[in-house]
Structure formats: C-alpha cells, structure tokens
Amino acid sequence: MNRVKITVLETTFNERLAKEYGVIGLGKCPFHKPQDVFYADYAKPLGLCDEAWKAIYQYAFALAHGAGADGQLLYFGDWIRIPGMAIVCCNDGIRPVIFKLESTGELSTN
C-alpha cells in the first residue's frame, strides 16, 4: 500500500447560501488553509478534519492501493487527466474545502 499526499488546494465559501442558511458570522473553514499537506493510507492523518476525512477517505484508500479492480488507473480519464491523482472536496455545502490527493509511490509504514 502506498502513502497518499493530501494537499488543500482551496477553501471556498458560498455567500448566498451562508446568508440564507448559515449562522451569523460564518466564514471559510477554520480548520484548513491552502497548501496544508497531510499523508495518509487507510487511516485519517493527524490534524485533518474528521468530516473532511469521511468525505475523501475512499479516494485516499483507492489511490493507496493503485489500480482499480479492472486494472485501470483510478480516476484517470474519468474526470482527472493526471494518473494517480484525484481532486475532491469535503461535504460542507456552504464552505467546502477542495483537496488534491496524489499517490506518492512510497510504501506506507503502517
């Protein structure tokens, strides 16, 4: 199993939805900042938001294990043009954080 590098690409904020549904003073996610980096395999990295991990772990797990069941590279040609990568986000509908997941080719020590 390989380690997967998780990089925060962007923290977003939907002002229209926040105004309509959010609590007063709500802003971008306070847990992550662009360029934060984490490493994972099957376990949540220390410091990564629990809710974000719930939304992205299946992609990290799949990338850690390489090719899909049919032997094809995961996500490549489906919605990603770079092999061994996935661009995904947490499931916060008002202030989602966008992550880049990359298979490192480095064996996990776990």
Buried (B, 14 or more C-beta within 10 A) or exposed (E): BBBBBBBBBBBBBBEEEBEEEBEEEBEBBEBBEEEBEBBBBEEBBEEBBEBBBEBBBEBBBBBBBBEEEEEEBBBBEEEBEEEBBBBBBBEBEBBBBBBBBBBBEEEBEE
